[in-house]
Amino acid sequence: MSRKLFHHLIFVVATLSTATSFAAELDFDGDGKADIVVRRQASFMQYIQNSSDQTIQRIKFGQHENDIPVSGDFDGDGTADVAVRRPSNQMWYILNSSNGEIQRVNFGKKAEDIPVPADYDGDGITDIAVRRPSNQMWYVLNSSNGEIQRFNFGKQAEDIPVPADYDGDGKADIAVRRPSNQMWYILNSSDGEIQRINFGKQAEDIPVPADYDGDGKADVAVRRPSNQYWYVLNSSDASIGRYHFGKQSEDTPIVADYDGDGKADIAVRRASNQYQYILRSSDGEIERHHFGKQSTDVPLAAPISTRMEMVSVAEIENLNPVIQVTKEHNVYSGSIILFEAEATDPEGTELSYLWEQLSGTAVNLFAPEEARFTLVMPSVTQDESLQFSITVTDADGGVTQEQVTVNLKADSNSFSVDMGDTLEINEGESAQLTPDITDPQNKFTSALWWSILTDYLEFESAESVNTRVTAKQVEQDSFLFAYLSLTDSNGFTYTSFKSLMILDSGDQSEDWEVNVTAPSDIELFEGDTAELVATADDPDNQINQVSWTQLSGVELELSATDQYGITITAPEVDADIDAILQVEVTDIDGNTASDTVNVRVKNWASEVVFNLQCVAPEPLSLEVNINEFSYTTESTTDFSAQGIADQFLYAGDFNGDQLTDLLVGGEDNNSLEPSALIFLQSNGDGSFSDVTSEFLESDVSMYAPKAATADFNGDGQVDFVIMDGGNLDRGQAPSGGYYGEPPVVLMSNEAGAYSVTTQLAESYLDSTGNDHIHSKGVTWGDIDGDGDIDIFVESGGGYDNIVGHFLLNDGSGNFTVDHDNRIPTDILHGGETYQYYWRYIYHKLEDMNGDGFPDLVMGRLKRINNNQEFNFNKIAYNDGTGYFKAHNVHNLPGVDWNDDYTYVKSLIVGDLNGDGAKDLVLAHERGNTDADPSAGNTGRYLQALISDCNGEFIDETDNYFADQSLTTEIYSFYGRNLNMPLPMIFADMNNDGLEDLIMAGSAYIDENSPYLYIRKADRTFEIQDPTLLQPQRYWGEKAYPIDLNGDGLLDMVHSDYTPGPDGVYGTGDEHSKLITTTVQSAQ
């Protein structure tokens, strides 16, 4: 039950595994049951105990001690074939059971390749396949057509391949388990979608996916050696099976369907006594087989990592390229220089090059991806050193980098070198080279003629200033350069060149031309950016200028216009409009070429496209109700140092014991005293222990924490970005309330604890010059589709009027503050015109239109009047790139009250009517301005807005919350506290399969302020007795449903507070305690 609520569960695994999904993969006698099979490496024997008659097959196959045993039905006859992969020659040897012939297939070009045979194309025949850790590629040889599929999946080398049929379409799905973040990533073959599942608890856990529940889909599962437990996430109903089996930690899991009932059987092999223990799924009985008489025998049902380890196959480490390059050049200002790198790869793979300038006066690198090229050094007025780097990358991702220094001497004006005009030479002929050199100080002591294209020019005396050059044969007229390098006594060189036109004797009239090709025409939406890259044809590599210009159309923002690649940004436009760009290149002799590209800037359509797949809701038949349970309430001991209202910031399993733990932080409503963040570990009996010291090196305190909880750094563990809601000493924000302290970020680390990072606080300082933010809340989601989680911060105004804004994640948990770009301020806030009180707050990032991108649902804090901007609650729809624009804002139905304004104190998103679309519940607080002014804002009104699946929301409050007479138009001494539902939570409190509604922030509970609304069979809500789960009125700020004792029923945890030792509130010594209500079945 708690799994529906708290899906950030932390799991770790560190062993390779493949899934045995079909009985045929280990059924060597064709009876529909897996057989017990081992391979003895020393003798190359494979022993098979037939399940049909208990006879033993003995097959000698695979004549190498490092052959890796694999299994599968490679010939499609319904019987498993004996097979091995030999890493040393990358060969697969398969003994066909159908005819006794041997298949020999060379597949998987690396010794490191991990064999992952399975039926990926669904033809009933096992396909040969490997995963290559070094480049994260999967290579699959389809048995159906002989074609090779290539998949780049599992972005880390240590990802564990776990292929199996997880979606039940009859094809194996490519899948990995990532040890670093404990995630399972599954690429569904049925629709190409990726499943992401957190499962497995400890670093030692071994993944053992198989179909344990018999629904035709592989289940995510692990075995934990330390406690000998198996944990199975059943795909049929998402329940977790826990089995204690295999009494020794070193037992090897050998999962297969040994009893032929269509369900995988939990099983282990114990090497120490050579027994196989099988827990039959058909009847729960245990089979014991003494088979495989040597402890070193390799069980074929074991995970592939176990088999590879037992045959001593080590992963081959990728060797980085080796670079040879001149690391220092001493040249005169304005000299030509040759950058030349020679690199080799020990594995012989293809190499790529990248030259970059690191420092010094800028130099235009015209061919930075070539191994060798010439460039002209800048003219400088004083000596200077320029730094460059050359990076060489091999096909397997190996990288080597070297740095190159160019020392420039500034006195090049003390001499001159005139090489004269271009010299024409017929191929096969020679000509005299006589440069005019003026060197009054006799600086230069040596000379050297050279050419990049050595196959075309030959120098008679390369070390003489005056020499003859011979032109060799060319296929066409070619423009070449003869370089002359003059070197002084200090080793500084000045290089110039002589232009040569080598004439092809077959056609001496044709001139050489430079060519350039612009990229294809493109379309982009207003505000979008794109990169354009041109290519040029220049055999001599003597282009010395590239220039991009705009010829016509709407003005585009261009960057790096002197490079082949430029970035363009489209402006806002009222309608689709074109722009034309030109790229022009010029060579060293002034020859030019140009080309154009058309850029169409598209106006965003004003209408949001809905992609919701709605279905007619099925009628429900519910047999369980809240009265079938009994309740026990206890008060726990005090635990919070200070803070009058504890905020439950996160609920999840921190220590892997299958119980839900808490991260809490106190909030002092007067913003006088901070309170420590506390990690509370569930003891399984309704009580908690403070284990903060296990997760934080030192105390972290805040005044009013508002936490975003997600995996922000991509390691699979939940992280915490915690904004502070207010400190009296920091001053009052424009909208009221107080500025908070700088945000605190708790980022998970390799030790399983949390590091406190300051990057976000520094980012606020960098972007605004101040970290004063009045934070009211946070919501989070991947707004720009880049795979990492971003954050929206609700704010009532901060320094320089920084209101609601986004924090953009770079994927590693570092954030950029975006306070006015992704969403215009005037969408969120009334600003100075209407004061900062008039704003939108209590937001949710949810995909409301089914396009895969989260939209921003906005609850109105105050309404100005019926004619003003902030009269409606709204949805700002994501444009699909992470931007929220004014024309994509949709108004939601209001309430029919005549009060001057209303509050929305909380909102929640969920499917209320069961049609598959997301609906809304808004909790309103009424403004009773006609009542006694001291009454403030009283009464709670819940509004149900139902999506029509086409972009409109229908107010069906009367259907879902029919009777609200107890909670609306009420004023009492505790009036304001009736209106504190923040947050609302959906949770199934009565185990009927429907999520009920909890007012988790109701500080005071009585009949006018209930906090539990139970869903009925018609999906409507009914108020429950407030004392049912909490039998007394109490002061507190949060109630949270969690399973306290692991029995599958949701219990309730409440925060309560006491006035402290002096018995007086507001004196700074208040502290909190927990009240827990445990639910038991009354049956």
NORMO-V779944 format. One record per helix or strand of 2 or more residues. SS is the DSSP state (A for helix, B for strand). FROM is the first residue (numbers start at 1). TO is the last residue. If there is no record, write none. Layout:
SS_FROM_TO, SS_FROM_TO
This chain:
A_2_4, A_23_26, B_36_40, B_45_49, B_56_60, B_68_72, B_81_86, B_91_95, B_102_106, B_114_115, B_127_132, B_137_141, B_148_152, B_160_161, B_173_178, B_183_187, B_194_198, B_205_207, B_219_224, B_229_233, B_240_244, B_252_253, B_265_270, B_275_279, B_286_290, B_298_299, A_304_310, B_322_325, B_328_332, B_336_344, B_351_359, B_372_376, B_384_394, B_399_409, A_412_414, B_416_418, B_423_426, B_430_433, B_436_438, B_444_450, B_457_459, B_467_471, B_478_488, B_493_503, B_515_517, B_522_525, B_529_533, B_535_537, B_543_553, B_557_559, B_565_569, B_577_587, B_592_602, A_626_628, B_629_638, B_645_652, B_661_667, B_675_682, B_688_690, A_692_695, B_701_702, B_705_710, B_719_724, A_728_730, B_744_748, B_754_757, A_759_768, B_775_781, B_790_795, A_799_801, B_805_809, B_815_818, A_825_828, A_831_834, B_839_846, B_855_860, A_869_871, B_874_878, B_884_891, B_902_910, B_919_927, A_933_935, B_937_947, B_953_955, A_957_960, A_975_979, B_984_987, B_996_999, B_1012_1015, B_1021_1023, B_1039_1042, B_1051_1058, B_1071_1081
